[in-house]
Amino acid sequence: MKNKSATLNPWAFVAIVCSIGMCPFFTIAGVLLGVRAIVDIKARSGTRGIRLAWAAICIGSLVTGLWGGGMLWWNINVRGQMQHGPVDAILYGESNEAAFAPYFMVGNQLEAEEFLEEINKRYGNLVSGKQIESTHVEGEELAFYLMPLQAILKYELQFIDAPTVLLTGKFVLFDKRNEMRHFTNRFAWICIHDDELGDLVYPPDAEVASE
């Protein structure tokens, strides 16, 4: 049994502080330092803090798991939407027109069908596409000081019957309604740029920002 007058092991103290940190690097460090504290306490009879070390390991593991799960969800659902949203919308819409409209804040099925038909008429089926540029909408805040609440994104699309086609879209992470921010994670509009045949915009009445 440890003497209550024994000094608190410094590794245990540092471990518990790191385990509740606001960054996964600190929480992982809290787990490792907790293990280090247990080893040190067992080796040095004059220190205490075994329960604190175990608490640091448990808390650090839990918080690290929450961070990891949150980052995975964010990468798949938000970052993935920004990188591939319009490309996936057109690809899925080619085989199932009902799958196109859910990528957008507004719009209806008839407008979606007309938009997809015009794309196919001009360029054929979509082969692939990628995001090439991201611009933070001026005046908008940043989520967690990192992610834009709204952004103008640019893509390069490759169709069967056309060379590289440029597409611009406005991505809305949070939409402000009634002075409240609402998680949206959809596109307000997309615009396929075509100097010869004219730009294609969805929804057709959207106010598209100039390039």
C-alpha positions in Angstrom: 0.0 0.0 0.0 1.4 3.4 -0.9 2.1 6.0 1.8 -0.3 8.9 1.5 2.5 11.2 2.4 4.5 10.1 -0.7 4.9 12.7 -3.4 2.7 12.6 -6.5 4.6 11.1 -9.4 5.1 13.8 -12.0 4.5 11.5 -14.9 1.0 10.7 -13.5 0.2 14.4 -13.2 1.4 15.3 -16.7 -0.5 12.2 -18.1 -3.9 13.3 -16.6 -3.4 16.9 -17.9 -2.6 15.6 -21.4 -5.4 13.1 -21.5 -8.1 15.8 -21.4 -6.3 18.0 -23.9 -8.2 19.5 -26.9 -6.0 17.8 -29.4 -5.5 14.1 -30.3 -1.7 14.5 -30.1 -2.1 15.4 -26.4 -4.6 12.7 -25.6 -2.4 10.0 -27.2 0.5 11.4 -25.2 -1.7 11.1 -22.1 -2.1 7.4 -22.7 1.6 6.9 -23.2 2.6 9.0 -20.2 0.1 7.1 -18.1 1.9 3.9 -18.9 5.2 5.5 -18.2 3.8 6.7 -14.8 2.7 3.2 -13.8 6.2 1.8 -14.6 7.9 4.7 -12.7 5.6 4.4 -9.7 6.2 0.6 -9.4 10.0 1.2 -9.7 10.0 4.1 -7.1 8.4 3.3 -3.8 8.5 7.0 -2.7 5.9 8.2 -5.2 2.1 7.7 -5.6 -0.4 8.3 -8.4 -1.2 4.8 -9.8 -5.0 5.6 -9.9 -4.3 8.9 -11.6 -2.1 7.2 -14.2 -4.8 4.6 -14.9 -7.4 7.4 -15.1 -5.2 9.2 -17.6 -4.9 6.0 -19.7 -8.7 5.5 -19.7 -9.7 9.1 -20.4 -6.9 9.5 -23.0 -8.1 6.4 -24.9 -11.7 7.5 -24.8 -11.0 11.0 -26.0 -8.6 9.8 -28.6 -11.3 7.4 -29.9 -13.8 10.3 -30.1 -11.3 12.5 -31.9 -10.5 9.7 -34.4 -14.2 8.9 -35.0 -15.0 12.6 -35.5 -12.1 13.1 -37.9 -13.1 10.0 -39.9 -16.7 11.2 -40.1 -15.6 14.7 -41.1 -13.2 13.4 -43.8 -15.9 11.2 -45.3 -19.0 13.4 -45.0 -17.7 16.9 -45.3 -14.3 16.9 -46.9 -15.4 14.2 -49.3 -18.5 16.2 -50.2 -16.3 19.2 -51.0 -13.9 17.2 -53.1 -16.3 15.1 -55.0 -19.9 16.4 -54.5 -20.7 17.8 -58.0 -18.8 15.0 -59.7 -20.7 12.3 -57.7 -24.0 14.1 -58.3 -23.6 14.0 -62.0 -22.2 10.5 -62.1 -25.0 9.1 -59.9 -27.6 11.3 -61.7 -26.7 9.7 -65.1 -27.9 6.3 -63.9 -30.6 7.6 -61.4 -31.8 11.1 -61.9 -33.4 11.1 -58.4 -29.9 10.9 -56.9 -28.8 14.3 -58.3 -31.0 16.8 -56.4 -30.1 15.7 -52.8 -26.6 17.2 -53.3 -28.1 20.7 -53.4 -29.9 23.0 -51.0 -32.7 23.8 -53.4 -34.0 22.5 -56.8 -36.6 20.1 -58.0 -36.7 16.8 -60.0 -37.8 18.4 -63.3 -35.0 20.9 -63.2 -32.5 18.2 -62.3 -33.6 16.0 -65.2 -33.4 19.0 -67.7 -29.9 19.9 -66.4 -28.6 16.3 -66.7 -30.1 15.8 -70.2 -28.5 19.0 -71.4 -25.1 17.9 -70.0 -25.4 14.5 -71.8 -26.5 16.2 -75.0 -23.5 18.5 -75.0 -20.7 16.3 -73.6 -21.9 12.7 -73.3 -21.4 10.8 -70.1 -19.1 12.0 -67.4 -15.9 9.9 -67.1 -14.1 11.5 -64.1 -13.6 14.8 -62.3 -11.5 16.4 -59.6 -11.4 19.5 -57.4 -8.7 22.0 -58.5 -9.3 25.1 -56.3 -11.1 26.3 -53.2 -11.8 29.9 -52.3 -13.2 31.1 -49.0 -16.3 33.3 -49.5 -15.3 36.8 -48.4 -16.9 37.9 -45.2 -17.8 34.4 -44.0 -16.5 32.9 -40.8 -14.4 29.7 -40.5 -15.7 26.6 -38.7 -13.2 25.7 -35.9 -10.9 28.4 -37.4 -10.1 26.0 -40.2 -13.0 25.1 -42.5 -15.0 27.8 -44.5 -18.7 28.0 -43.7 -19.1 28.8 -47.4 -16.7 28.3 -50.2 -16.4 28.6 -54.0 -15.0 25.4 -55.4 -13.7 24.7 -58.9 -13.5 21.3 -60.6 -12.2 19.8 -63.8 -14.5 17.3 -65.5 -13.7 14.9 -68.3 -16.6 13.7 -70.5 -16.6 11.1 -73.3 -17.4 13.7 -76.0 -15.6 16.7 -74.8 -12.2 17.9 -73.6 -11.7 19.2 -70.1 -14.8 21.1 -68.8 -14.6 23.5 -65.9 -17.2 23.6 -63.2 -17.7 26.1 -60.3 -19.9 25.4 -57.3 -20.8 27.2 -54.1 -20.5 24.9 -51.1 -22.4 25.7 -47.9 -21.2 24.0 -44.8 -23.5 26.0 -42.5 -26.5 28.1 -43.6 -27.6 31.0 -41.5 -31.3 31.1 -40.9 -33.1 33.1 -38.2 -29.7 34.2 -36.8 -28.8 30.5 -36.3 -26.2 28.4 -38.0 -27.7 25.2 -39.5 -25.5 22.3 -40.7 -26.1 22.0 -44.4 -23.2 20.3 -46.1 -24.7 20.8 -49.6 -24.1 23.0 -52.7 -26.1 26.2 -53.3 -25.4 26.0 -57.0 -23.0 24.6 -59.7 -22.1 26.2 -63.0 -20.5 24.4 -66.0 -18.6 27.0 -68.0 -19.1 26.9 -71.7 -18.0 29.9 -73.8 -19.4 28.3 -77.0 -22.8 27.0 -76.0 -23.4 29.1 -72.9 -23.0 28.2 -69.2 -25.1 25.5 -67.6 -26.4 26.4 -64.1 -28.2 24.4 -61.5 -30.6 25.4 -60.1 -31.3 27.5 -63.2 -32.4 30.6 -61.2 -29.3 30.6 -58.9 -27.2 33.8 -58.6 -23.8 32.5 -59.7 -20.7 34.4 -58.5 -18.4 35.6 -61.3 -15.1 33.8 -61.7 
